[in-house]
Amino acid sequence: MQLVAVVVLACFLTWTGSVGLLGRALDTTPCARRTSGLFLAAKDRQLDLPRTSSRVAPDTLGPPEPLRSLSIGDSIRAFRPLNPTNNNNNNNNNNNNNNGSTRGEIQRQDFEIERLALDPPIFWLRGILTPEECQTLCRTTPDMKTAETVTKGDATSRKHCQVAWLSNAWTQSLARSLGNLFLSKQVKTHPQSGLEDLQLLKYGPGGEFVLHHDGAPRILTILYYLNGVGETWFPLADDTRYAERPRNKEEALDRCRDFTVGKDGLTLGGNKQYSNVPINRGDAVAFYNYLDNGSGDFNWNSLHAGLPVQSDTNKWVANHWFLNGSFRQQEQ
């Protein structure tokens, strides 16, 4: 791996402009969204998207600089502030934190961002969460419910999975930090941009989520690996077998029918037998769900799957979805 730039990015800068929350999530599992100083709460997960033009300026829905210019395998260093209430007793136990800071200064978590794919843009965030943060999410959770999908009555697409939704000062601070890094200025200042509550997921042995696209209006997905168990597969990442990208879900799935995990596309996870990227606890992956060419259309190369859990240990992951409700809905 080549380290092309040592750039310490001040992730704690606040978003500018009016930031609101609007749009319908693909998961129909009920969740409460809370009003905060960052985002306006939506009262109902089933709000309809405005049916406006899907056109958007190029270079808006993808990574901003300096991430945009990274080649595959190149990386930059970054940091984010830590919540003092979660780390008062742990600052001396994590070598990635503190960095010589004294009492009263902001504690921070250093991490590295490496580019894994160009189409769709996929980035590996190594060490974005501390072990204590991962442990807290896995242990101190509200009542979890069976996870559902957008298709009513669908019990086969996602198996052995429970879900909870979290919103507090820590989840919002984490989202603000990563939004500053991964969202363009146009998205951050758009009045219909926003964020869903943190989605916490527990997959039991054999649990999986088949190939799917995260859908409108989720322009950016950040998936956190809380215990290093399980794999995520992007079969069409940087696929060069076709002259054009798939135009819809059917074309995307058809291209994947003869693909093999570990051989085709990109596989991230703890099983090093067929994972291209050896994910560890506290890592995350960020990827973009829309084309960045000004069309406002889905990038179907973002199709991905949560592969079946092979071990007897539960798989713990979490998602942050960054939204923009100004694009028309597209067929899922």
Secondary structure, 3 states (H helix, E strand, C coil): CEECCCCCCECCCCCCCCCCCCCCCCCCCCCCCCCCCCCCCCCCCCCCCCCCCCCCCCCCCCCCCCCCCCCCCEEEEEEEECCHHHHCCCCCCCCCECCCCCCCCCCEEEEEEEEEECCCCEEEEECCCCHHHHHHHHHCCCCCEECCCCCCCCCCCEEEEEEEEECCHHHHHHHHHHHHHHCCHHHHCCCCEEECCEEEEEEEEEEEEEEECCCCCEEEEEEEECCCCCEEEECCCCCCCCCCCCCCHHHHHHHHCCCCCCCCCEEEECCCCCCCEECCCCCEEEEECECCCCCCCECHHHCEEECCCCCCCCEEEEEEEEEECCCCCCCC
